[in-house]
Amino acid sequence: MDSAARTQRPRECDLLNLNIVNQPVEWLLFSQFSVVLAFVHLFTFFMVVPIFNSMIRIDKRLIEAAYDAGASGCRRCGTS
């Protein structure tokens, strides 16, 4: 592999240098799969953090009152 290819795809060269793969992995580069995977990785953070922030603000006394009233685990958190 020439030096121009090494500067364009450093991660792929790492896989080649570590002998994890024998040839470039084309389906990881500039494919629809890699774009979808990157979007899922990016937007998962923006989905989980607001849910976490909303749930952490639930008053502990409210959860304890639901438990005392006999609510199941899912119903205590506000789901059906």
C-alpha positions as CSV (number, residue, x, y, z in Angstrom):
1,M,0.0,0.0,0.0
2,D,1.5,3.4,-1.0
3,S,1.8,6.4,1.3
4,A,-1.1,8.2,-0.3
5,A,-3.5,5.4,0.6
6,R,-2.1,5.3,4.2
7,T,-2.9,9.0,4.7
8,Q,-6.4,8.6,3.3
9,R,-7.5,5.7,5.4
10,P,-5.5,5.5,8.7
11,R,-8.0,3.2,10.5
12,E,-8.0,0.7,7.7
13,C,-4.2,0.7,7.7
14,D,-4.2,0.0,11.4
15,L,-6.3,-3.1,10.8
16,L,-3.9,-4.2,8.1
17,N,-0.8,-3.5,10.2
18,L,-2.2,-5.5,13.1
19,N,-2.9,-8.4,10.7
20,I,-6.6,-8.3,11.7
21,V,-7.6,-8.2,8.0
22,N,-5.7,-9.2,4.9
23,Q,-7.1,-6.6,2.5
24,P,-9.0,-3.3,2.9
25,V,-12.5,-3.6,4.2
26,E,-14.6,-1.8,1.6
27,W,-18.0,-2.2,3.2
28,L,-16.9,0.0,6.1
29,L,-15.8,2.9,3.9
30,F,-18.3,5.3,2.3
31,S,-21.2,2.8,2.3
32,Q,-24.8,3.2,3.4
33,F,-24.1,0.8,6.3
34,S,-21.3,2.9,7.7
35,V,-23.4,6.1,7.4
36,V,-26.4,4.5,9.2
37,L,-24.1,3.1,11.9
38,A,-22.6,6.5,12.5
39,F,-26.0,8.1,12.7
40,V,-27.2,5.5,15.2
41,H,-24.1,6.0,17.3
42,L,-24.5,9.7,17.2
43,F,-28.3,10.0,17.8
44,T,-28.4,7.3,20.5
45,F,-26.7,9.8,22.8
46,F,-29.3,12.4,22.0
47,M,-32.1,9.9,22.8
48,V,-30.7,8.4,26.0
49,V,-29.6,11.6,27.7
50,P,-33.1,13.4,27.7
51,I,-34.8,10.2,28.9
52,F,-32.2,9.8,31.7
53,N,-32.5,13.5,32.7
54,S,-36.3,13.2,32.8
55,M,-36.2,10.0,34.9
56,I,-33.6,11.3,37.4
57,R,-35.9,14.2,38.2
58,I,-38.8,11.9,39.3
59,D,-39.3,12.5,43.0
60,K,-38.2,9.5,45.1
61,R,-41.2,9.9,47.3
62,L,-43.5,9.4,44.3
63,I,-41.7,6.1,43.4
64,E,-41.9,5.0,47.0
65,A,-45.7,5.8,47.1
66,A,-46.3,3.8,44.0
67,Y,-44.4,0.9,45.6
68,D,-46.5,1.1,48.8
69,A,-49.6,1.2,46.7
70,G,-48.6,-2.2,45.1
71,A,-47.5,-1.0,41.6
72,S,-45.3,-3.3,39.6
73,G,-41.8,-2.1,38.5
74,C,-42.9,-0.8,35.1
75,R,-45.9,1.0,36.5
76,R,-43.8,2.7,39.1
77,C,-41.8,4.4,36.3
78,G,-44.9,5.7,34.5
79,T,-45.2,3.1,31.8
80,S,-48.2,0.8,31.3
